[in-house]
Amino acid sequence: MADLQRVLLILFALFAVITAFFQLRSSMKSGRMQNGEASENDVQNMDKKAHIFAFLSAITLALCIILGVISRI
């Protein structure tokens, strides 16, 4: 059970880093869009990927917390 929690925590950290990366890329593309160097579709794609990985990180953290509660009972 503890090994599974560790794996979930590692996945959470990985997904959180990927989320931050895509948010940064989205803001960079947004700045380039204002200069006419990027399209709105590029910004939306980066934003969508950031949302997906944020959701995945939230799910893995919730599962890790649930496993922690179950293992204490």
C-alpha positions as a printed Julia matrix, in Angstrom:
73×3 Matrix{Float64}:
  0.0    0.0     0.0
  2.85   2.39    0.85
  4.55   1.63   -2.48
  1.37   2.51   -4.34
  1.17   5.78   -2.4
  4.74   6.61   -3.38
  3.98   5.94   -7.03
  0.9    8.16   -6.84
  2.91  10.95   -5.2
  5.56  10.71   -7.91
  2.84  10.84  -10.57
  1.3   13.84   -8.84
  4.62  15.68   -8.84
  5.24  14.78  -12.48
  1.78  15.93  -13.57
  2.14  19.15  -11.57
  5.46  19.94  -13.28
  3.97  19.2   -16.7
  0.99  21.44  -15.85
  3.31  24.3   -14.95
  5.25  23.74  -18.17
  2.13  23.93  -20.34
  0.86  26.99  -18.46
  4.17  28.7   -19.1
  4.06  27.72  -22.77
  0.49  28.97  -23.01
  1.43  32.37  -21.62
  4.43  32.56  -23.94
  2.23  31.73  -26.93
 -0.29  34.31  -25.75
  2.4   36.97  -25.81
  3.48  35.86  -29.26
 -0.13  35.92  -30.42
 -0.32  39.61  -29.54
  2.69  40.18  -31.79
  1.14  38.1   -34.56
  3.71  35.29  -34.28
  1.32  32.62  -32.95
 -2.29  31.69  -33.56
 -5.12  31.56  -31.05
 -5.41  27.84  -31.75
 -1.86  27.29  -30.43
 -2.72  29.1   -27.2
 -5.92  27.09  -26.77
 -4.07  23.8   -27.35
 -1.47  24.62  -24.69
 -4.2   25.73  -22.29
 -6.17  22.54  -22.9
 -3.1   20.39  -22.19
 -2.45  22.34  -18.98
 -6.03  21.69  -17.85
 -5.75  17.97  -18.6
 -2.54  17.56  -16.6
 -3.92  19.68  -13.75
 -6.91  17.36  -13.59
 -4.63  14.3   -13.62
 -2.51  15.73  -10.81
 -5.62  16.42   -8.73
 -6.89  12.87   -9.28
 -3.57  11.26   -8.31
 -3.32  13.43   -5.18
 -6.89  12.54   -4.19
 -6.19   8.83   -4.7
 -3.04   9.1    -2.61
 -4.97  10.77    0.22
 -7.71   8.15    0.05
 -5.15   5.33    0.2
 -3.52   7.02    3.19
 -6.84   7.22    5.02
 -7.68   3.62    4.2
 -4.29   2.36    5.39
 -4.73   4.16    8.75
 -8.06   2.44    9.45
